[in-house]
Amino acid sequence: MTTENELEKEGEIAADFIEEFLDLADLDGDLEIEFKQERVYLTVDSEGESNLGKVSDPETVNAIQEITRLAVQSKTGEMSRLILDIAGSRDAKAKQLRILLRRPSQSSRRRTRSST
């Protein structure tokens, strides 16, 4: 079980890492930290025009999330379970998964119809 202080420390380390990443990549974004279900949720978004789209692909965000988890682990010695969302990447990933889930059911319906 993760304590509130441990989550806050994890969140601070992760936020510092992401802010430095954004600066190095010359990306504009606002960072929001939430604590839910014993996890740190980091959201990077911006109002109006932004260049966050350069890194908002779900696979890219997943890679950044893993690197951030490693950065937190190197500072705390504990594995991190943080969740990262950049410019709606979690919604985009959910949409991709819904599309994938529909494909097998549609093809199995076609096979059922053709065999009758």
C-alpha positions in Angstrom: 0.0 0.0 0.0 1.3 3.4 -1.0 1.1 6.2 1.5 -0.1 9.7 0.6 3.4 11.1 1.3 5.0 8.5 -1.0 2.5 9.4 -3.8 3.2 13.1 -3.4 7.0 12.5 -3.6 6.5 10.2 -6.7 4.3 12.9 -8.2 6.9 15.6 -7.6 9.7 13.6 -9.1 7.7 12.6 -12.1 6.4 16.2 -12.6 10.0 17.5 -12.5 11.1 14.9 -15.0 8.2 15.7 -17.4 8.8 19.4 -17.1 12.4 19.0 -18.0 11.5 16.8 -20.9 9.0 19.4 -22.2 11.7 22.1 -21.9 14.3 20.0 -23.7 11.9 19.1 -26.4 10.7 22.7 -26.7 7.1 21.7 -26.1 4.4 23.8 -24.5 2.1 22.3 -22.0 0.5 22.6 -18.6 1.0 19.9 -16.1 -1.7 18.6 -13.8 -1.1 16.0 -11.0 -3.8 13.9 -9.5 -3.7 11.0 -7.0 -6.3 8.3 -7.6 -6.4 4.6 -6.6 -2.9 4.7 -5.1 -1.5 6.0 -8.4 -0.1 9.3 -9.7 -1.9 10.6 -12.8 0.0 13.2 -14.8 -1.8 15.1 -17.5 0.0 17.4 -19.9 -2.3 19.6 -21.9 -2.6 23.1 -23.2 -5.2 25.6 -24.0 -5.3 26.9 -27.5 -2.4 26.3 -30.0 0.2 23.8 -28.9 2.9 21.6 -30.3 2.1 18.7 -27.9 0.8 16.8 -30.9 4.4 15.9 -31.8 4.4 13.5 -28.8 0.8 12.7 -28.2 0.7 9.4 -30.2 -0.3 6.7 -27.6 2.7 4.6 -28.4 5.0 7.6 -27.9 3.3 8.6 -24.7 3.6 5.0 -23.5 7.4 5.2 -24.0 7.7 8.5 -22.2 5.6 7.0 -19.4 8.0 4.1 -19.0 11.0 6.4 -19.0 9.3 8.6 -16.4 8.6 5.5 -14.2 12.3 4.6 -14.4 13.3 8.1 -13.4 11.0 7.9 -10.4 12.3 4.5 -9.5 15.9 5.6 -9.7 15.1 8.4 -7.2 12.9 6.4 -4.8 14.1 2.9 -5.2 10.5 1.8 -5.6 8.6 0.8 -8.8 6.2 3.5 -10.0 2.8 2.9 -11.4 2.2 6.4 -12.6 -0.1 7.1 -15.5 0.8 9.7 -18.1 -1.6 11.5 -20.5 -0.3 13.9 -23.1 -2.9 15.9 -25.1 -5.6 13.3 -24.8 -3.4 10.3 -25.6 -5.3 8.1 -23.2 -8.6 8.8 -25.0 -6.9 8.1 -28.3 -5.6 4.8 -27.0 -9.1 3.8 -25.7 -10.6 4.6 -29.1 -7.9 2.4 -30.8 -8.8 -0.4 -28.4 -12.5 -0.1 -29.1 -11.9 -0.3 -32.8 -9.7 -3.4 -32.3 -12.4 -5.0 -30.2 -15.0 -4.5 -32.9 -13.0 -6.1 -35.6 -13.0 -9.7 -34.4 -16.7 -9.6 -33.6 -17.5 -8.3 -37.0 -15.4 -10.9 -38.8 -16.8 -13.7 -36.7 -20.3 -12.5 -37.6 -19.4 -12.6 -41.3 -18.1 -16.2 -40.9 -21.2 -17.3 -39.1 -23.4 -15.8 -41.8 -21.4 -17.4 -44.7 -21.5 -20.8 -43.1 -25.3 -20.9 -43.0 
